[in-house]
Amino acid sequence: MGLLHQGRILARRYRDARQSGDGVERDRRERRRFRDGFAALLSRAPAGLVRAHATVELRAGELPWRDTRTALRRGDEVSVFAVGRVYLSRPLDVWASPQFQLWMRVGASGPIFNGTRDHLSFIASADGPLEIGGQLPGQWGDPSGRVSTPLGDYAQVSGGLSVCIVVWSGSASDGLAQLERVGDVDGRIAAERARLAAPAPPPEGWRYLWFLGESEIFTPAESDGRPAIACATHANVGILQREVALDLVPGTQLRWRWRMDELPSEIAEDTQVSHDYLSIAVEFGNGRDLTYTWSCELPPETGYWCPLATWRDREFHVAIRSGREGLGTWQSEERDVFADYSSFIGPPPARIARVWLIANSMFQRRQGRCMYADIRIARHGTETRVL
């Protein structure tokens, strides 16, 4: 990846950012309206409906964790609403929303958790203070909330989040319904009621990579009467995993079908500021993964290490299709993962650990849509069905 290539991508991102206008000022107005709106709404809440509430300003560069001074009891039902932007680059308009950035824990030992949207409701699993923290630009090192990357990196981000915490006297669903009768704040109360009424759990047998957090990107679907997984991403990121413990032997093949409907990038995905893509991956016993992408413009068989600092030397990308031809129609694929690992990375490890589905649209905040079906791993003349 040469300097000329990186410069071309940066120029295109800067041009797009200029066209999008002043997002910083829009964010300030939205956060002000959010704070004022919730203050007014909660002042009108029916007596006894809310046991406690707080509004907290979380600066982007603040190190995890912040005690919100909200004491929870085991079994308390809590709703959290947030708004704001954490900028990785203001000139390039690269930022993360609360859904990815805002994490919580009850007490100092966790476990940590996030929401699938910019609002969530949860039941406290223990007694203790509610603490909040921002993930980017760090990465969680364990489920208690330890940061595994240099803390000095937090000085590189800007912006922040406004967070409203509501501890209900009873259930969250009942509290939200009663509160909505006296008002709303830009539809957030109604949106959380709708989310609670129709949750979107991951497909059966699959789970999200814990340190990227939960989302609603991947949902169960069908193709020709057989199970499939639908993917819809917009300004977020998620990795869906399924355990597959197998020996990695010569000739091991990953087979699948996918229908790529909309690519989340219109520029090459191999730089940090353009790394939005959809892919299927194999994770190996050594912790590395090999991921197969449909690129918007990188030639087929282009391989590159992930350009993100926390994933560099861990994840290797191979573009196997390129461009718009074939979008919207089902395509059957087959890759020799033993041969690909040998060719692109080096001597293969002994085991396969998991199969992943990856969706990232956080950097450019474009939509990406696809479906996966008939995922199998073939070896020794037999197939192990993953989906």
C-alpha positions as CSV (number, residue, x, y, z in Angstrom):
1,M,0.0,0.0,0.0
2,G,2.0,3.0,-1.3
3,L,1.9,6.6,-0.2
4,L,0.3,7.7,-3.4
5,H,-2.6,5.2,-2.9
6,Q,-3.1,6.4,0.7
7,G,-3.0,10.0,-0.4
8,R,-5.7,9.4,-3.0
9,I,-7.9,7.8,-0.4
10,L,-7.4,10.6,2.1
11,A,-8.2,13.2,-0.6
12,R,-11.5,11.5,-1.4
13,R,-12.4,11.2,2.2
14,Y,-11.6,14.9,2.8
15,R,-13.7,15.9,-0.2
16,D,-16.7,13.9,1.1
17,A,-16.2,15.4,4.6
18,R,-16.3,19.0,3.2
19,Q,-19.5,18.2,1.3
20,S,-21.2,16.8,4.5
21,G,-21.1,20.2,6.2
22,D,-20.3,21.1,9.8
23,G,-21.1,18.0,11.8
24,V,-19.5,19.4,15.0
25,E,-22.0,22.2,15.2
26,R,-24.9,19.8,14.5
27,D,-23.6,17.6,17.2
28,R,-23.5,20.5,19.7
29,R,-27.1,21.4,18.9
30,E,-28.3,17.9,19.2
31,R,-26.6,17.3,22.5
32,R,-28.1,20.5,23.9
33,R,-31.6,19.6,22.7
34,F,-31.1,16.1,24.2
35,R,-30.1,17.5,27.7
36,D,-32.8,20.1,27.8
37,G,-35.4,17.6,26.5
38,F,-34.8,14.9,29.1
39,A,-34.6,17.5,31.9
40,A,-38.0,18.8,30.9
41,L,-39.5,15.3,30.3
42,L,-38.3,13.8,33.6
43,S,-39.6,16.8,35.5
44,R,-43.1,15.8,34.3
45,A,-42.8,12.1,35.1
46,P,-45.6,10.7,37.2
47,A,-44.8,10.6,40.9
48,G,-43.0,7.4,41.9
49,L,-42.3,6.3,38.4
50,V,-38.6,7.0,38.4
51,R,-36.4,6.0,41.4
52,A,-33.3,7.9,40.2
53,H,-32.0,9.7,37.2
54,A,-28.8,11.4,36.0
55,T,-27.4,13.1,33.0
56,V,-23.7,12.8,32.5
57,E,-21.3,14.4,30.0
58,L,-18.6,11.9,28.9
59,R,-15.6,13.5,27.2
60,A,-14.1,11.6,24.3
61,G,-10.6,11.5,25.7
62,E,-11.6,10.5,29.2
63,L,-10.1,7.2,30.4
64,P,-12.5,4.5,31.4
65,W,-14.2,4.3,33.9
66,R,-16.5,7.1,35.2
67,D,-18.7,6.6,38.2
68,T,-22.1,8.1,37.3
69,R,-23.0,8.3,41.0
70,T,-26.1,6.2,40.2
71,A,-26.4,3.5,42.8
72,L,-28.1,0.4,41.5
73,R,-29.6,-2.6,43.4
74,R,-29.6,-6.1,42.0
75,G,-32.8,-6.4,39.9
76,D,-33.2,-2.7,39.2
77,E,-34.4,-2.0,35.6
78,V,-32.6,0.8,34.0
79,S,-32.9,2.7,30.6
80,V,-29.9,4.6,29.1
81,F,-30.1,7.1,26.3
82,A,-27.1,8.7,24.6
83,V,-26.2,11.1,21.9
84,G,-23.0,12.6,20.6
85,R,-19.9,11.8,18.5
86,V,-16.4,10.7,19.3
87,Y,-14.1,11.9,16.5
88,L,-11.1,10.0,15.4
89,S,-10.6,12.7,12.7
90,R,-12.6,15.9,12.5
91,P,-11.2,17.0,9.1
92,L,-12.2,13.6,7.6
93,D,-15.5,13.4,9.5
94,V,-14.6,10.0,11.0
95,W,-16.5,9.4,14.2
96,A,-18.2,6.8,16.4
97,S,-21.8,6.9,17.7
98,P,-22.9,6.0,21.2
99,Q,-24.0,2.5,20.1
100,F,-20.3,1.5,19.6
101,Q,-18.6,3.9,21.9
102,L,-20.6,3.8,25.1
103,W,-20.1,0.9,27.5
104,M,-21.3,0.2,31.0
105,R,-20.7,-1.9,34.0
106,V,-22.2,-2.3,37.5
107,G,-19.4,-2.0,40.0
108,A,-15.7,-1.9,39.3
109,S,-15.4,-5.6,38.3
110,G,-17.9,-5.8,35.5
111,P,-18.9,-7.5,33.3
112,I,-19.0,-4.8,30.7
113,F,-21.8,-4.4,28.2
114,N,-23.1,-2.2,25.5
115,G,-26.4,-1.6,23.7
116,T,-27.5,-2.6,20.2
117,R,-28.6,1.0,19.5
118,D,-28.0,4.5,21.0
119,H,-30.5,3.5,23.7
120,L,-30.9,0.4,25.8
121,S,-32.6,-1.0,28.9
122,F,-31.1,-3.6,31.2
123,I,-31.6,-5.3,34.6
124,A,-28.8,-4.7,37.1
125,S,-27.1,-8.0,37.8
126,A,-25.5,-6.8,41.1
127,D,-25.5,-4.0,43.7
128,G,-23.1,-1.2,42.9
129,P,-22.6,2.1,41.1
130,L,-23.3,2.3,37.4
131,E,-20.0,3.2,35.6
132,I,-19.6,4.3,32.0
133,G,-16.7,4.4,29.6
134,G,-15.7,5.0,26.0
135,Q,-14.1,2.3,24.0
136,L,-12.3,4.1,21.1
137,P,-9.5,4.5,20.6
138,G,-8.6,1.7,23.0
139,Q,-9.7,-2.0,23.0
140,W,-11.0,-4.0,25.9
141,G,-8.6,-6.5,27.3
142,D,-11.0,-8.5,29.4
143,P,-14.7,-8.6,30.3
144,S,-14.1,-6.5,33.5
145,G,-13.2,-3.4,31.3
146,R,-9.4,-3.4,31.4
147,V,-8.0,-1.5,28.4
148,S,-5.4,-3.6,26.6
149,T,-4.0,-0.8,24.4
150,P,-1.9,2.3,25.3
151,L,-4.0,4.7,27.4
152,G,-2.1,7.7,25.9
153,D,-4.1,7.0,22.7
154,Y,-7.2,8.5,24.3
155,A,-5.7,11.9,23.9
156,Q,-6.0,11.5,20.1
157,V,-9.8,11.7,20.0
158,S,-12.3,14.6,20.5
159,G,-15.9,15.2,21.0
160,G,-18.0,13.4,23.6
161,L,-21.4,11.9,24.6
162,S,-24.3,13.1,26.6
163,V,-25.8,10.2,28.5
164,C,-29.2,10.1,30.3
165,I,-29.7,7.3,32.9
166,V,-33.2,6.5,34.2
167,V,-33.6,4.0,37.1
168,W,-37.3,2.8,37.2
169,S,-39.2,2.0,40.3
170,G,-40.8,-0.9,38.4
171,S,-40.2,-2.4,35.0
172,A,-38.5,-0.5,32.2
173,S,-41.3,-1.4,29.7
174,D,-44.0,0.0,32.1
175,G,-41.9,3.0,32.9
176,L,-41.3,3.9,29.3
177,A,-45.0,3.5,28.4
178,Q,-46.1,5.8,31.2
179,L,-43.3,8.4,30.5
180,E,-44.3,8.5,26.8
181,R,-47.8,9.6,27.8
182,V,-46.4,12.9,29.0
183,G,-43.9,13.4,26.2
184,D,-40.8,12.2,24.3
185,V,-37.4,13.5,23.3
186,D,-37.0,13.3,19.5
187,G,-38.7,9.9,19.5
188,R,-36.2,8.2,21.8
189,I,-38.7,6.9,24.3
190,A,-40.9,5.4,21.6
191,A,-37.8,3.9,19.9
192,E,-36.7,2.1,23.1
193,R,-40.2,0.8,23.7
194,A,-40.2,-0.6,20.1
195,R,-36.8,-2.2,20.6
196,L,-37.9,-3.8,23.9
197,A,-41.0,-5.2,22.2
198,A,-39.2,-6.7,19.2
199,P,-35.6,-7.6,20.2
200,A,-33.2,-8.8,17.5
201,P,-31.0,-11.5,19.0
202,P,-28.2,-13.1,16.8
203,P,-29.0,-16.2,14.8
204,E,-29.1,-19.4,16.9
205,G,-25.7,-20.9,17.5
206,W,-23.8,-17.6,16.7
207,R,-22.6,-14.9,19.1
208,Y,-21.0,-11.4,18.7
209,L,-17.3,-10.9,19.4
210,W,-17.5,-9.7,22.9
211,F,-15.1,-6.8,22.8
212,L,-16.8,-5.2,19.8
213,G,-20.1,-5.7,21.5
214,E,-23.7,-6.5,20.7
215,S,-25.5,-5.1,17.7
216,E,-28.5,-5.9,15.4
217,I,-26.4,-6.2,12.2
218,F,-27.0,-9.9,11.6
219,T,-30.4,-11.5,11.7
220,P,-31.8,-15.0,10.9
221,A,-33.2,-15.4,7.3
222,E,-33.9,-18.0,4.7
223,S,-32.7,-18.8,1.2
224,D,-34.5,-21.4,-0.9
225,G,-36.1,-22.7,2.3
226,R,-32.8,-23.2,4.1
227,P,-31.3,-21.2,6.9
228,A,-29.5,-18.0,5.9
229,I,-28.1,-14.9,7.7
230,A,-29.0,-11.4,6.6
231,C,-26.6,-8.6,7.2
232,A,-27.5,-4.9,7.3
233,T,-24.9,-2.4,8.5
234,H,-25.0,1.4,8.7
235,A,-22.5,3.5,10.7
236,N,-21.6,0.5,12.9
237,V,-19.4,-2.6,13.1
238,G,-19.9,-6.2,14.3
239,I,-18.4,-9.6,14.1
240,L,-20.6,-12.6,14.4
241,Q,-18.9,-15.9,15.4
242,R,-19.6,-19.6,15.4
243,E,-17.4,-22.2,17.1
244,V,-15.9,-24.7,14.6
245,A,-13.1,-26.8,16.2
246,L,-11.4,-28.7,13.4
247,D,-7.9,-29.8,12.4
248,L,-6.5,-27.6,9.5
249,V,-5.1,-30.0,6.9
250,P,-4.0,-29.6,3.3
251,G,-7.0,-29.2,1.0
252,T,-9.3,-27.8,3.7
253,Q,-11.9,-25.7,1.9
254,L,-14.3,-23.0,3.0
255,R,-17.5,-23.1,0.9
256,W,-20.4,-20.7,1.0
257,R,-23.0,-18.7,-0.9
258,W,-23.5,-15.0,-0.6
259,R,-25.6,-12.4,-2.2
260,M,-23.9,-9.0,-1.9
261,D,-26.6,-6.3,-2.4
262,E,-24.8,-3.1,-1.4
263,L,-21.2,-2.5,-0.6
264,P,-20.4,-0.1,2.3
265,S,-17.5,1.6,0.5
266,E,-17.0,3.2,-2.9
267,I,-13.2,3.5,-2.5
268,A,-10.5,0.9,-1.8
269,E,-11.0,-0.6,1.7
270,D,-7.3,-1.1,2.5
271,T,-6.7,2.2,4.5
272,Q,-7.7,3.1,8.0
273,V,-10.1,5.8,6.9
274,S,-11.8,3.7,4.2
275,H,-11.9,0.3,5.9
276,D,-15.6,-0.5,5.5
277,Y,-16.4,-3.9,4.1
278,L,-18.4,-7.1,4.4
279,S,-16.7,-10.5,4.6
280,I,-16.6,-14.1,5.8
281,A,-13.6,-15.2,7.8
282,V,-11.9,-18.3,9.4
283,E,-10.2,-17.8,12.7
284,F,-7.4,-20.2,13.5
285,G,-6.0,-21.7,16.7
286,N,-3.2,-19.1,16.8
287,G,-5.7,-16.2,17.1
288,R,-5.2,-14.9,13.5
289,D,-8.0,-14.8,11.0
290,L,-8.2,-14.9,7.2
291,T,-11.1,-12.9,5.8
292,Y,-12.6,-13.0,2.3
293,T,-14.1,-9.7,1.0
294,W,-16.0,-8.4,-1.9
295,S,-14.1,-5.2,-2.7
296,C,-15.5,-2.2,-4.5
297,E,-12.3,-1.6,-6.5
298,L,-9.3,-3.7,-5.3
299,P,-8.5,-6.4,-7.9
300,P,-9.3,-10.0,-7.0
301,E,-6.6,-11.8,-5.1
302,T,-5.3,-8.6,-3.6
303,G,-4.2,-9.4,0.0
304,Y,-3.3,-7.1,2.8
305,W,-3.0,-6.9,6.6
306,C,-5.8,-5.0,8.4
307,P,-4.9,-1.3,8.4
308,L,-6.3,-0.8,11.9
309,A,-3.7,-0.6,14.6
310,T,-5.4,-3.0,17.0
311,W,-5.9,-5.6,14.3
312,R,-2.7,-5.3,12.4
313,D,-0.7,-8.6,12.3
314,R,-3.9,-10.4,13.4
315,E,-6.3,-10.2,10.5
316,F,-5.4,-10.7,6.8
317,H,-7.8,-9.7,4.0
318,V,-8.2,-11.2,0.6
319,A,-10.4,-9.6,-2.0
320,I,-12.0,-12.4,-4.0
321,R,-14.5,-10.3,-6.0
322,S,-14.4,-6.7,-7.1
323,G,-16.8,-4.1,-8.5
324,R,-20.5,-4.0,-9.0
325,E,-20.9,-6.9,-11.4
326,G,-22.8,-9.7,-9.7
327,L,-24.3,-7.5,-7.0
328,G,-27.8,-8.6,-6.0
329,T,-27.4,-12.2,-7.2
330,W,-26.3,-15.3,-5.3
331,Q,-22.7,-16.3,-5.9
332,S,-21.1,-19.6,-4.8
333,E,-17.6,-19.5,-3.5
334,E,-14.9,-22.0,-2.5
335,R,-11.5,-21.2,-1.0
336,D,-8.6,-23.5,0.0
337,V,-7.9,-22.0,3.4
338,F,-4.8,-24.1,4.0
339,A,-3.3,-22.9,0.7
340,D,-4.4,-19.3,1.2
341,Y,-2.9,-19.2,4.6
342,S,0.4,-20.7,3.3
343,S,0.5,-18.2,0.4
344,F,-0.5,-15.0,2.1
345,I,0.7,-15.4,5.7
346,G,3.0,-18.4,6.2
347,P,3.1,-21.9,7.7
348,P,-0.5,-22.7,8.7
349,P,-1.4,-23.5,12.3
350,A,-2.8,-26.8,13.3
351,R,-6.5,-25.9,14.0
352,I,-9.5,-23.9,12.9
353,A,-11.3,-22.3,15.8
354,R,-14.3,-20.3,14.4
355,V,-16.0,-19.0,11.4
356,W,-16.8,-15.2,11.4
357,L,-19.1,-12.9,9.5
358,I,-17.8,-9.3,9.5
359,A,-19.6,-6.0,8.8
360,N,-17.9,-2.6,9.1
361,S,-19.5,0.7,8.0
362,M,-18.3,2.9,10.8
363,F,-15.7,5.0,8.9
364,Q,-17.7,6.2,6.0
365,R,-21.2,5.6,7.5
366,R,-22.6,4.2,4.3
367,Q,-25.0,1.3,4.1
368,G,-23.9,-2.3,3.5
369,R,-26.3,-5.2,2.9
370,C,-25.8,-8.9,2.1
371,M,-26.9,-12.4,2.9
372,Y,-25.0,-15.6,3.6
373,A,-26.1,-19.3,3.2
374,D,-24.7,-22.8,2.9
375,I,-21.5,-22.2,4.9
376,R,-19.4,-25.4,5.1
377,I,-15.9,-26.6,5.7
378,A,-14.8,-29.5,3.6
379,R,-11.9,-31.8,4.5
380,H,-11.0,-35.4,3.9
381,G,-13.9,-35.8,1.5
382,T,-16.5,-34.7,4.2
383,E,-18.3,-31.5,5.0
384,T,-18.9,-29.8,8.3
385,R,-22.0,-27.6,8.0
386,V,-21.6,-24.2,9.7
387,L,-24.9,-22.7,8.4
